Amino acid sequence: MAKSYMQLQESEGHLLAAASRLYSAFYASGLYDGSNETELMKKAIKETIQMANAIDAAVIADSEVE
């Protein structure tokens, strides 16, 4: 396997962590059937972004307070 260089921004790393936990939950719950890996990965990413957007809309971060 060829090596890849990647440097994620901090927020991207947090989203990766959340998406990977969600993806693992799909796998553990029996949704993975051997042929839907990409579909479940995309679903985990999409749902993670939806959650992040919902949190961003509902919460004022410390750095956003004037």
Steps between C-alpha positions, in 0.01 A plus 500: 500500500634842407550750778294816505589828661212671672471779749150566631396824658402470867127517430533238226673269746214538744249424225704195396490373858123543521438346156720200576309433823171520310638272227609251767152508649350418159740207474431378856124521449516261207435753222827408326450212257832493320380690196392833649822632655512817289129566547525473880815715506326774301194470725716540811671807355171657388336444839807633683489821294126532567565467874783754485279748316219449753742559788644809329147640457403429862816599687703819524865402528729683741690655209175632350409708806585867468 
